[in-house]
Amino acid sequence: MSIEQNISEIKETLPEHVSLVAVSKTKPIALLQEAYDTGQRIFGENKIQEMTQKWEVMPKDIQWHMIGHVQRNKVKYMAEFVSLIHGVDSFKLLKEINKQALKHDRVIDCLLQMHIAEEDTKFGLNEEELNTIINSEAFQQMKNLRIIGLMGMATFTDNNEQVRREFNQLKIIYTKLQKKLEGLTVLSMGMSSDYKIAISEGSTMVRIGSSIFGSR
Ligand SMILES: *Cc1c(COP(=O)(O)O)cnc(C)c1O
């Protein structure tokens, strides 16, 4: 199957309100270009250096999403161009993003990453930490970033009921947060193996890599 066929098959299954992030980490430019040529404009990367190298050579109408864990000292390399940062999970990181965005006279869109999986190796906030951040005076003073939603990853398991429960839990947190923060439109959940479950639980943005570009 070609990248073009993969994308078109996936798109056929996506409701209109769900956007597709093509996760291109580790893949060469030529494959990204193939996806671009089918009309795909949102690409997800998990390493800042790799994303920056690709941004430099690829067409400028691409929206680059940082989907991986972000080290604070590297925010400066993507602040000029990144379109959405999915994995924000600390106050210190928000502060750094705000500072670097200000330098470029930008407002950077971010998602707060929630910990919903059973595994404790995965990054993310719990609800209490989330509330502490959004209620803080310092957060409310950050004018160069905008929280537009939440992101989460379910446990890596073939127990679909567990995956569904975890996505449902994230959706509930998202709905509660919408009552406290204005402008939330993105619930980023679902990857190649579980995006259909994620969509049925309320996802508005799926991050799909291997089902488009092949395994890594
Ligand atoms: C790699 C990655 C994906 C895509 O995973 P696939 O299983 O290849 O679809 C999605 N989200 C995050 C955060 C990732 O790191």
The ligand as an ORCA input file, in Angstrom:
! r2SCAN-3c Opt
* xyz 0 1
  C       4.884      7.823     17.675
  C       3.706      8.498     18.277
  C       2.427      8.395     17.686
  C       2.141      7.575     16.458
  O       2.226      6.212     16.739
  P       1.775      5.117     15.653
  O       1.516      3.916     16.476
  O       2.932      4.946     14.736
  O       0.567      5.607     14.966
  C       1.394      9.103     18.276
  N       1.583      9.845     19.379
  C       2.782      9.962     19.969
  C       2.911     10.823     21.175
  C       3.880      9.291     19.445
  O       5.075      9.409     20.053
*
